[in-house]
Amino acid sequence: MYFGIDIGHNCPPRDIGAVSGKHREDVYTKQVGELVISKLKHRGHLAVSVTPRRAYSVGNSLIQRARRANWLRVDYFVSIHFNAAGNRSAGGTEIFVYNYHSSARTLAQAVLDKIVALGFRNRKVKTANFAVLKYTNMPAILIECCFLTNDEDMKLFDAEKMATAIVDGLVGKDEEEGIQGVLNVKVNTFAKPSTVQSRSIPNQELYNLEVGKYKGRLLADEEAHYLVELEQEIGERKVHYIYSGHAEFIAD
């Protein structure tokens, strides 16, 4: 699957997010968002940031995010935010969708269930007319992870655990499975994030895999590709798709 990750705010000079004492929304959204992208890639999915570098207004910042996701034709749009309120007792997690009766709502509920399991109050899946939900062409969700203004939320918040919960909700829990063995690469090839042909994948997502034998686990055999987790780290991912015409997986 191909995910467009919207790291909330982080778009100077206008779009910087909420601030509560030492807690800054743009700092936390960046921490969680970058971890989400990394974890999705680790599990064999495509994931890119759709956050713009600069914008002349908050509205322009939001439109840029939706347009980039549409241009990239991602399968899912995920916007990451943190809440704030004048009432410091307000706390918990809520996730917004544009249309409650849509596939986005199902995805939102799966993510919410995982975050709530960390101990955050369940504020439900809700609808909103947010620009990033309204103007995206794919299922889109906006996650309000927790409240910057709630002391209990911030004591509970951990960027690593939050990112893992989000990814588990998006693609399912990362289970230890597969067949141990050796990937015998017969022809120099690419380690890819999906079964899409190499010429259609951004160069930064492709890693050269030279002729040789690589220990690892076979997770799946689909669409003329092996999905493998290699013991040897190659690039930013541990999980890769390898064209089966260039390699053979030999089980232990």
Secondary structure, 3 states (H helix, E strand, C coil): CEEEEEECCCECECECCCEECCEEHHHHHHHHHHHHHHHHHHCCCEEEECCCCCECCHHHHHHHHHHHHHHHCCCEEEEEEEECCCCCCCCCEEEEECCCCCHHHHHHHHHHHHHHCCCCCEEEEEECCCHHHHCCCCCEEEEEEEECCCHHHHHHCCHHHHHHHHHHHHHCCCCCCCEEEEEEECCCEEEECCCCCHHHCCHHHCEEECCEEEEEEEEEEECCEEEEEEEEEECCEEEEEEECCCEEEEEC
